Amino acid sequence: MLNINAIRKDLKTEFIGKPHIVCYSEITSTNDCAKKNGKLQAVKEGTLIIAEHQTAGRGRYGRTWETPKGKCILASVIFRHRLKHDQVHIPNLIGALSIAQAIYELTGLEARIKHPNDVRISGKKVAGVLTEMQYDSNRDPFFVLGFGVNVNTTISEFPQKLREKATSLTIASNAGKNAISRRNLLLTILEKLEANYLLLKTGETARIAKEVKVWEEAK
């Protein structure tokens, strides 16, 4: 399992993961857990939920997200920023942007954003983001940003129907048995996510859009 103490020790963020990190061996969905916790006002912004396996992971439109245990990154973060009406689509984009940036920084792989919430390598999906809006017990809005990344999944571990559509970092980089560090990738994603989220929080949406343009998949 991911070592929570090692993550806390090496985490370079200001607030993501700093109030609380919870790691589950198995859970229905990290987003479901984050939404439940976020409704409690005492649970602070930046709380991070991680799982080694999800029994009911999902993407957009309720599509299932199937992953082998211990091979992927499955995580959700609680954010308490009040989104304006024209900003509700941005969390998905900053999630995908952060993942693409982190993958490139750590592996050199050309990860690209496929609007609105997928990250792909050579046209195959390697990661997805799901943002869900909620209200806490005081009727203040918050959102959870969940993401899944196929890190060390092998071809045989993908369902047959997905083998032509999905990939993992191990497959894309031809790493073979040399597993890519999920911890290092998670740490880098969280650092990028915090930086991009702060741009949203300070209203620099044009800067976000410009950066997303650089990383988006060619049409």
N, C-alpha and C positions, 0 to 999 in steps of 0.2 A: 504493500500500500504506500501511497504518497506519505512522506514523513512530515507531519504538521509542524513539528519543532524545527526541522530544517527549513521549511518554508517561512516560518515566522522569523527565523534568524537571518535569512538572506533577503527578505522582502524589502525593497527600497521605496515603497510607496509611502505617501503621507497619511492616507486614511483607509484605502482599500485593504482589507484583511487585518487592519490594526485593532478595531474594536473586538472582533471575534472571528475565528475560523472553526468551522465544524466539518469533519470528514466522516462520511458514512461508507461502510463496506458495501451496503446495498440500500437503495431507497427507491420509491416510486419515481420521483422526479426532483431534481435540485430546485427547479422553479417553484414547484408546489410547496416545498419546504421553506423556501425564501419568502414566498407570499404569506404563508402562515406566520412566520416570524416577523415579517415586516408590519403586520397588523398590530403588533405590540409596540407601543411608542418607545418603550425602553430599549428596543433593539436598534442600534445605531446604524447610520449610513456607513457603507463600506463592509458590512458583515458579509463574509464569504462562506458559501456552502459548497462542498466538494463531495463527489461520490465516485466510488470505484465501479459501480454498476447501477443502472437504472432499470426498473422493471416496467416503467411506463413513460420512458423518455419520448419527447415529441418535438416536432418542428412546427412550421406554419401550417395552418388549416388542419391541425390535429394529426398531421402525418407522424408516423412512428419513427423513432430514432433508435436503431438497434446497434449495440456495441458489445464486444467481448469484455469480460471483466479484467480490469487492470491494464488495459492497453490504450485507453483514451484519456482525454481530459474532459470531465463533465463538471461544470461549475456554474454557480449563479451568484450575483452580487446585488445587494440591496442599495438602491439610490433614492434619496429623499428630495431631489430637486423637482420643483413644480414646473412641468413642461407647458409651454405655450401651445396653442392649437396647431400652429404651423411647425412645431418642433417634434411632434409625436413620432415621426418616422426616423428621427436622427439617432436614437439609441441603437437601433439595429445596425445602422451604418457605422457608428463609432466602434461597435463591437466587432464587426467584420473587418474594419480598417485596422484595428489593434491586432487582430489575429494575423492578418496578412503581413503587417509590419514585423511582428515578432517572428513569424516563420522565416521571412527573408533574412532577418538579422541573425538568426541562429543557424539556419541551414543553407542560405543562399538560393533556396527554391523560389521561383517566380510565382508566388501566390497572388491571385487576383480576386477582386470582389465582383460577385454577380448579384446585382440588385434583386431584392433589397437586403438580403441577410445571409447569403452564402459566400463561402470562400472556396475557390477552385484552383487546382493545379493542372495545367494542360487539359482544361475542359472537364475535369473530374472533381466532384465535390470532396473536400477534405475537412470542411468545418461548416457549422451553421450557428446562427444566433436567433434567440427568441426573446423578445421583450414583452412583458406583460404589466399592464397598469392596474393599480389597486388603491384602496383607501384604508388608512389605519383606523384605530378605534376612536380617533378624534375627528374623523372624516377629512384628514389631510392626505393629499395624494402622494403616492410613491410608486416606483416601478422597480421591477427586478429584471436584470439582464442576464439571461442564461446563455451558455455557449458549450458546444461540444466539438472536440477536435480529434480526428482519427490520427493517432500518433504512431503506435507500433502494431496496428492491425495488419494481418497478412491477408493475401488474396482469399485464401481458403476460409478465413473467418468472416468474410462478408457474405450476406445472403446471396444466393445465385443471381437473383434479379437485380442486384446492385453492383455486380462485379465490373460491368461496363460503364457504370456511372459514377462510382465512388473510388477514392484512393486514400492512402495514408502517407504520412511523412516518410515512414520506413520504405514503402513501395516506391514513392516518387524519387527518393534519394538513393535507391539501391543500397540501403544500409545493411541488408541481409540480417544477420544475427546481432549486429551492433545496434542495440536498442537506443533510440533517441530519448534523451532525458525529459520525461514529462514535467519534472519539477522545474528545470531550467526554462522550459517553454512556458509553463504556467506563470512563473515569476515575471518573465518578459512581457507576456500578454497583459498581466495586471498593471505593470508599469506603463505600458502604452495606453491601456484603457483609462487609467487615471488621468494621464496627460490630455487625452482626447475628450474625456468627460469634463474636465475643467474648462476646455474651450467652449463646450456647450453651456456650461454654467455661467460663463462670463459673456455669453451672447455672441461668440465669434463663429457663428454658423457658416458664414461665407468662407472662412478659413478651412472649416471642416469639409465643406463641399469641394473646395479646390484640392484638398489632399485626397479625398475619395476619388476624384477624377483621375489622379495620377495612378491610383491602384486598381481602378475598375477594369474589368475584362473587356477586351476589344469586341465590338459588336460585328 
